[in-house]
Amino acid sequence: MSNTTIKRRDFLKLALAGATVITAPRLFRKSESSETEEKSLHSWAMVIDQDCCTGCQNCVLACQAHNDVPPDISWNRIDKDIESGDRDVCLPIQCMHCEHAPCVNVCPVKATYHRDDGIVMMDYDRCIGCRYCEIACPYGARSFNWRAFTEENPAVPTWGEPEVERRPRGVVEKCTFCFQSIDRGLEQGLTPGVDPEATPACVAHCPMGARTFGDLNDPESAVSKLIADNHAHQLRTDLGTKPRIYYLHVTRAVEEVT
């Protein structure tokens, strides 16, 4: 028996070698298909002005209603960033729809993927609930659905009506930039970021105008101009994820530091 026993260290080496053999063809097919992939006319992004955000939670509630998110899960949260003068500075956090998204890279069943327009999507029928994507996300923007959401949504109808189906138990869910509104609006000839019906709910319901949405491929769009004309920054640029959500610095906080 001792001659046939494999030591744990040797077993791990064999397992890693086997994984390489299995995954290599998948990586090849992915790169092969990307060469022929048709590029979208649009590249969606969001700009959040921290100087305007008051943490009122309107965006959180609108997201909860339009995407039928259970109250114990948040696709869109408001964190405290810094203190500036006599108030706290808010830092809204949601899926950053990264160009180089770690969640997409680690998903073993391709349940999370990029649309041509840059939106990071979830295929809930494919998701096996392994939660690799949740762990890989450096922004904490994904939530695991531990139970079936069968109760009434407390944000409905005050903050809107559900536009998508509820996710099943055992999957990871997150912000989708309200893709359903974007796609519906484009079909109707509307402009996302300009027409509220075609714009993500968090943007359309912000009373302070702290959020701006639009197309980076359009140099005349509001997001393109805000990024070009201001000191816009992204979170965790050191990771090379290239998020599609940009932030404008708080004026008073910058003045105090400098």
N, C-alpha and C positions, 0 to 999 in steps of 0.2 A: 504493500500500500504506500509505503514511503516513497517509492520510486515514481509513483504516478501522481503524487500530491503536488499541486501547483501552489507555490508561495503567493501570498497576496500581492506582493510587489510585481511578480511576473504576470499575474492575472491582469493587473491594471495596465501593464504595458501592452498585453495582447488586446485588451478592450479598446485602448486608445488607437491601436493600429487598425482594428476592425472598424472603428468609427470613421477613420480617415478614408478607408476604402468605400464605405457606404455613402458618406457625404460628398465626396469629390464629384461624382457624376451629377449630383443635384446642383452643386455650385456651377458646374459647367453649363448645365441647361439654363440656369438663371442668367448667366452672363450672355449666353447665346441668344436667349429670347429678348434681352434688353436691347440688343443691337438693332432688332427689327421693330421695336416698340414705337408706336406712333406717339409723338409728343403732343401734349395738350396746348391749346392756345392760351391757357390761363395758368397762373402760378399764384395761388391764394396765400395771403399772409395777413397778420393782424398787428396793429400797433396799439400799445396801452400807455397812456399818459398818466404816470403816477402822481403828477401834480394835481390832476383832476379827480382821481379816484378817492372816494370818501369811505369805501367799505360798506356801502349801504345794503349790499347783498341782493340787489335787484337782478343782477346778472346771474347769480346762483339760482335764484328762484325761477327765472325765465328758462334757464337751461333745464332745470328739474321738470318743469311743466312740458316744454316742447319735445323733450327727449324721453319723457316718462321715466325719470330717474328716481329710484326709491330714496326716501329721506335719510337713510343711513349710509348712502353712497353719494359722493360729490364728484361730478365731472369737472367742476369749476369751483375752486376754493379761493378764499382771500386770506393770505398770510400777512403777518406784520413784518415789515422790512426794517425800517429804522425809525427813530424819532427825529422830527424836524420842527423846531420851534415849539409851538403849543399843541402839536398833533402827531399822531402816529402815521407813518407812511405805509400804505397798503401795497401788497405785492400779489396781484391775481395770478394764480397758477392753474394751468390746464394742460392738456396734451399740446406739446409744442410743434407737432407735425414736422419733426426733424427731417432734413434731407438725408442725413445719414443716421437713421433711427436704429438704436440698439435693439429695440423691441422687435423690429422686423428681422434683424439678423439672427436672433436667438430662437425664433419660433420654429419648432420642429415640424409643424404641419402647415406652415404658410397661412395661418389663420389671420395674421396681421400683415398688411401689405400696403404699398404705395399706390394711390391712383395716379394717373398721368398728370393731374394738376397739382400734385404734391401732398394731398390729404392722406394721412395715415389712417387706414380703415381696419375694421374688424369683420371677419367672416365668422359669425357666431355658430354656424353649423359645423365649421371645421374645428373650432376651438375645443381642446381636450382638457382645459383647466389645469395645465401643468404650472402656470403662473411664472414661467421663465421671463415673459415679457414684463410682468409686473416688477420682478426683481431687477431686470436690466434697465428699466426706465430711471434715469438719474433725477427726474423731476417729481417722482412720486405721483404721477398723473393717472395711474391705472388702479382700478378697484376690482376685487374678486367678488362675484355674486354668490354669496354663501347660501342664499335661500331664494325661493320663488317669490316675487313681488306680486301679491294678490290683493293687497289692500287698496283703498282709494288713495290717490295721489293728493296730498294736502296743498300742493301748488296749483292744482287744476280746480276750477277754470280761471282763478284770479290772474294767474300769470301766463295763461295760454292753454292750448289744447295739445294733447300728444300727437305727434306727427310720424312716429316710428313705433314698431312693435316692441314690447317689453322683452328683455333678454332672458333666456332661461337660466335656471340655477346651474352653477358650476362653470361659468365662463367669466372671462375678464372683460370689463367694459370701460369705455372712456369717451372723451370728447371727439366728435367727428367734424367739427366746424359747421355743424348743422348742414351736412351735405344735401339733405333732402330739400332744404330751402334754396340752396344754391342751384341745384339741378332743375328744380321746378321753375325757379325764376328765370334761368337762362332759356328754358323752353318757351316761356311767356314773353321773352324779349326784354326782361328786366336786367338791371345791373347790380350784381352783388356788391354790397358796400355803399350803394346809393339808394336803392329801393329797399325799404325795411322788410318786405315780404321775401326778398331774395338774400337776406343777410342773416348771419348767425344770431340766434336769439339774445345772447349775452350782449352783443353790440347794439342791436335794435332797441333793447330795453334799458340801456344805460342812461340815466337822466342827466348825467354830467358831461356826456360826450367824451368820456375817458377812453373809449375803445373805437378804433377805426379799422375797417376791413376792406380789402380790395385785392387787386391783381398786380403783382410785381412785374408782370410782362408789359403792363401799360405804364409808361413813364409819366403819364398825366393823371394816374389814379392818386387818390388821397394818401394811400399807404406809401407809394413810391416817393411822393413829395415830402412826406413827413420824415422818412428815413434819410432822404438826401439832404434835407434842410436842417436837421437836428442831430444832436449827439445820441442817436438811437443805439441801444445795446441789446445783446441777447444774453440769456443765462447760460452759464457753464460753457463758454466758448472754448475753454481749455480741453474739452472732451471731443471737439471736432464734430459735434452732432449737427450743426447748422440749423438751429431752430427757425421756424417761420413765424414766431411771435417776437416782436421787438418792443422794447420799453424806452420811454422817454424819461430822463432823469428828473428828479424833483428839484426845482429851481433853487429853493431856499437851502436844501441840503447841500447842493453843489457849491453855493456861495459860502456856506459856513465852513466847508472843508478847505476851499481855496482861499 
